[in-house]
Amino acid sequence: MSELQILLVDDDDGLRTALVQTFELAGLEVEAHADPRTALSRLSADFPGILVTDIRMPGMTGTELFHRTAAIDSEIPVLLMTGHGDVAMAVAMLKDGAFDFIAKPFAPEQLVASANRALELRRLVLENRRLRQLAEDADHASPLIGQSPAIERLRATIRQVAPAEVDVLVEGETGTGKELVARLLHRASARRARPFVAIDCAALPDAVAEEELFGLGPSAGRRGQEGRIIAADRGTLFLDEIDSMSPALQGKLLRVVEEREVRGGGEGPRVVDLRIVAAAKTDLAEAVAAGRFRADLLYRLDAVRLRVPPLRERRGDVPLLFAAFLREASERFGRPVPSIDAGISARLDTHDWPGNVRELRNYAQRVTLGLADQAATAPEMEPLPLRVERFEGDVIRTVLEEVQGDVRSALERLGIPRKTFYDKVARHGLSLDAFRRAE
């Protein structure tokens, strides 16, 4: 999306020039028109900005311009400049959907503050539209959602590897979607019609892990029972968090990987036709060096290695994923897809998502249920970007209090460009008028 801008319409040449200077000094993009009709030709449903217009103009009044703008896109904020005699008309237009009106004469700061609020509203409107479009596009896309180069490469590698009868090792942090990668490998293989058996190695206590994996036989004093490995015969066996498997089980699994046969409960070996996809949240080479994982098992599993990147390495995919998860949650809970506000937008932009895709999905569910505020962690546990964001807001607020809202003095103390200052003021929801001492 291009940078938000102000479309200014006023037939008074002197006032129009002064208003352009006011907006530019505030770091805002502005395009000025004397004729409402030429300004109207610049508007469209995806216009990235707002309309600021005088009411009394020859040829086409601001009232008519407002209604024609609303017909193009009712969510384009329109800010009206009025004389005292037009206040009643402006109030009526507010009821019809105009964003705000300012009665002449007005202080430049008042106009800038209102324009910044309107620009923030337009930004959120366009962001929500983009999220809805992303969600619709995601319905027809691969389940492995994302447009980042890392995800594009991962999808391409899955397509290339899936048809081959080769074991795969999937590496990635907790919550990145390693099981999804395993399922996509299965779906795109010749085994797609056969079982996909997923085993969470971290959730298997050693006391039951052996019989759960390899099964029981009559010699164990119980009726023969097939294990999960045999259940995956002719299909795909997914071993999640294999790095948490005990050394004893690693040794038994090695035979399955090497020989494709299972020994359980004292019975003779049973041959199995498997494709094995193993996933680890840690570097298995480091685990081998530390003596926690068998080197021979790693070498057998490591025919092809895929890495699922953490969300912080593909931040551009966050809006796309969030949009898809909002749609998913709304269908699950029977609720409309919610619109995001400034707080949700800031969290999407600044949070590092240490829990990766799983954390983002959970957050989307809370947003859908109206519980977004409960997603915030205790201050001492907040990620660094959120702490920095809060600190920045506190510093700007303190400086504005000390200089009583004087922009020039605030810029000198903060040492930042004017446009950056106004961007941060808008992002932190600050009003310059609130800091100015009444005369």
N, C-alpha and C positions, 0 to 999 in steps of 0.2 A: 504494500500500500504506500502511495506517495505521501509526502509530508502534508499534514493538515494545513489548510489555508483559510483565509477570510476573503469572501467575495463582498466587496464594499460598493454600495450604490448610493450616490448623492449627486444631485444636479448642481449644487453650489460648488464652484471650482475651488474657491478659497478654503471652504470647510473640508472638502474632499482631500485636498492636499495636506491639510493639517492632520486629518485623521490617519492618512497613510503614514505620515511621520510618527504619529503616536504609536501605531501598531508596530512599525519597524523598530522603533526604539525599545519596544517591549520584546523584541526578538520574534515577532510573529510574521508569517508570510501573508501578504495582502495583495489582492488584485482589485483595482478600482475601476468603476464604470460610472459615467455620467448618465447613460441611457439605460433604464431598467430592461429594455428589450435585448440589448447586447449581453447584459449580465444573465438574463434568463437562458440565452443560448448556451451558456457555459455549464448549466446545471444538468445533472443526470442522476439516476438512482444510486450510482456509486460515487457521487461527487465527494471528494475527501475534504470536507470543510463545512463552513457555516455561511449564512447570509446575514450581513448587517446592512440595513436599509433605512433611509428616511421615509417618512409616510407621505408627505406632500411633495409630489413631483409632477411635472407636466407630462402628458402622453400616457403614462401608466403610474398610478399611485402605488405607494408601498403596500396598501391593502390588497390591491389586485396582484401585485408581485408576490405577496405572501401566499395568496390562495393558489396561484399558478405554480409556485414552488411546491406547495403541499401536494398538488396533483402529480408532480413528478416524483416526489419522495416526501411523505409526511414526516419523516424522521430527520430531515435536514433542519437543524436549529435555526430559527429566524429571530434576530435581535433587532428591535425597532427603535429608531430615534424619533422622538416626537416633540412638538411644541406643547406648551401648557394647554392649548385649546384642543389638542388631540388626545389627551389622556384617556378620556372615556372610550374613544375609539380603540386605543391601544389595549385597554383592559378587556374589551370585547374580543379582540384578536387573541389575547392570552387564553381566553376560554375556548377559542377555536383551535388552539394548539401552538401559538407563537411561544418562543422560548422566554423572552424577556423584553421589557421596553425601558428606555432611559429618557427622561424628560430633559429637554434643553432649558438652560445651559447645564452641562454636566462636567464633572472633573474627568480628565483623561484616564486617571487610574480606575475610576468606576467603570468606564467603558471597557478597559483592558481586562479587569477582573471578571466582568460578565462574559466577555468573549472567551476567556480562558475556560470558564465553566462550560460554555457551550461547546467549545472544541473538545473538552474531555468527554462530554456526553456523546458527541459525534464519533469520537474514537471508540467508545464502548459499543455504540450501535454497529459500527462497521466490524469490530472485532467479533461481536456475537453473530453477525451474518456470516463472517468468514468461518467461524466454528461450526455453524449449522451446515455450510456447504462442505466443509471438510468431513463432517459426519456422514453426509450423504455420499460423498465420494468414497469414504472408507467402507461403506456397505458393499461396494462393488470391487474393492481392492483385496489384496492378499491379507490373510489374518495377521501377518507380520507387518504391522503398520509403521510407516515412516517413509520419508523422502530424502533422508540424509545419505551421503555417499556410503557410509558404513553399512547401513541397512540395505541399500541397493546392492552392494557387493555381497552381503550375506544372502539375500534372496537369490541372486544369480548363482552363488555357490551351491545353495540347496538344490536348485534346479539341475545343476550339473552333476551333483553327487548322488542325489536320490535314486536314480535308476540303477546305479552301480551296486553290486553285492559286496559292500565294504562296510566294516564297522566304523563308527564315528565317535569322536570325543568332542563334547561341547563344553566350552569354558565360559563362565560368566558369573557376575556377582549375583547374590540373592535377589530375586524379583525381576531379573532381566528378561525372562521368557525362555529359559532353556527347554522346558518341556514342550512349549509351542514349536520350537525348532525341531525337536524330535518327532512330534506328530506330523509336521509338514514333510519331513523326510519319509515318514511312513506312507503318508497319503500320495506322495508323488512316486512311490516305488511300485514294483510288481506285486508287493505283499499287501497292498492297500485293502484287499478284501479279507485278509486274515487278521488275527488278534494283534492289538497294540497293548502290551502289558507294561504298566508303569509301576516301578518299585521305588519307594522313598527309603533309601538305605539309612538315612539319619533317623528315621522313625521306627526302625526295626531293632528291638532289644536283642542282645546276643542270645538270650535264653530261647527265643522263638525264631530267630532269624534263619537258622539252618533248615528247620522243617518248613518254614514259610517259603524259602527259596527252592529247596531241593525235594521237599515232600517227605512223607513217612511210608514205610513198607511194613508187611506182616511181621518181619523179624523184630520190629519195634514194639510188638504187643498190641498194635492197633490196626484197624482196617486200613489198607493201602490208600494213600491220599496224595494226589499229584501236587507238586509245588508250583510256584508261580513261573519258574523257568520253563517247565514242561507245558504250562498253559499257553506260553508264547510260541510254541512249536509252529513253524511255517510262517510266523509273523515277525514282529519287532519287539525286542525286550529293551525297555528303557530303564536304566539304572541311574536314578537321580542321587546327587550328593554321594557319589561313589567314594569320594575322599574321606567320608566318615565311616566307611566299612572297617571292621576289625581285621587285624592281620590274619587271624584264623580263617575268616570267611574269604578274604582275598585269595588265600591259597586254594580253597575249594572252587572259587570262581575261575581261577586260572585254568583249571581243567576244562571247564565249560567253554571258555574263550578259545583255548588251544585245540581241543578235541571235538567240540560240539557234542558232548555227551554229559549226561547227568547220572550221578550215583546218589541214591537216597534210601535211607532206611535199611541198608544192608542188602538191597537188591542189586542185580547186575546192572551194568551201565545201560542207559537208554539214549539213543542217538536223537539229537534235536536239530532242527533246521531253523537257525536263528539269524536275525540281523541284530547286532547289539549296538545301541546308542547309549553311551555313558556320559554323565554330566558331572562337572565339578565346579565348586564355587572358589576353589583355591588353585594355585599353580601346582599341578601334580609333580612337576620336576622338582620343585622345592620340597614337596612332601616326601619324595623319594630321598632327597639329600638329607632330610631330617629323620629318616628312618620310619616314617609313618605310612609309607605306601610302597608296595613291591615294585621294583624296577621292571621285572619281567612282565608283570600285569600291565604296567603303563605302556611298554613297547608293543604288546599285543593289541591294546585298545587304540593306540595312537596311529591308526592307518590314515585317517583324515581328521584334522582338527579344525573346529569352527569356534570362533569367538563371538559372543553376543555382547555388544558394547553397552556400558552403563548409560543411563539416561543423561547424565551430566556431559557425556561426550557427544550427544546428539540433541542438544537443547532445541534445535529447530523443529524437532519432531513432537515436542511437548504439546503445542496447540492441537495438532492433528490427533494425537493419542487421546487427549483430554476430550475433544469433541466426540470421538468414537465412544469413549467410556460414558459420557453424559447420555448419549443416545441409548447405549446398552442399559444403563441404570434406569432411565426413564421408562423403558419398555418393561424392565424387570419389576419396578415398583408401581407401574401404572400411573405415572405422573408425567406432566408435560416437561419437555426439555427446558431447564431453567436458563435464564440469561445471566451472564457473569457481570459482576460489579467491579468497581475499582480495586477493592481488596483482593478479590479472587484473581483479577488480572495481574496485580502486583505479585501475588504468590507464585503464579505460573511463571512469571518473568525472573524472579529472584531466587526461588527455592532450588536447592541442589538435588532434591529427590534421592536421598541415600537409599531408600527402599525401592528405587527404580520404578518400573512399570507397575508393579503390584501396589506400591504406595500411591501412585498417581490414580490408579483405578479406584482405590479405597477413598481417596479424596473426592473423586467425581461422584461416588455414591453418597458421600456426606453432603456435597453441594446439592445433589438432586433431592435429598431428604430435608434440605433447609438447615443443615447442621454444619455449615462451612466454618462458623466461628469456633466450633469445638475441635477443629483440626489443628489449631495452633498449639504448639507444645509449650511447656513451661519456659519462661525467659532464659533460665540458665541452661536449658537443653536445646535452644533454638540453633539452627545452622548459622554459620558465620554470615552469609549474605543477608539474612533477615536482621541480624544484630547490627550489621553495618547500615542497613536501610533505616532502622529505628534511630540509630545514633545520628545519621545524617539529618533526619527530620527534626530531632531534638536540637541539634546545633543551629539549624536555620531558624527554628522557632525562637531560640534564645537570642540570636542576633537581631531578629526582627523586633523582639521586645525591647532590646537595648537601644535600638535606633528609632523606635516608635514607628516602624513601618516605612522608613525612608529608604527607597530602593537604592539610591546612589551610595549611601553610607553602607548599606548591607552588602553591595557588590564589592566595595573596598575591603570590608572585613573578611568576606568569604573568599575573595580572590578567584571568582569564577565569571565567565562571560554572562552578559545579560540574558541571552536566550536560554542558556543552561539554568540560570537562576529561576526564570519563570517556569521552565519545564519542571524543575524540582518542586517549586511552590505548588504547582497544579497536582503533581504526583502525590505529594504529602497532604493534599486537601487543605492547604492554608489559604486564608483570606488576608490580603494586605490591609484592607480596611479595618480589620479587627485589631490590628496593632497600632493604628494611628490614634493618637490622643485627641479627643474632642476639644475643639477650641472653646 
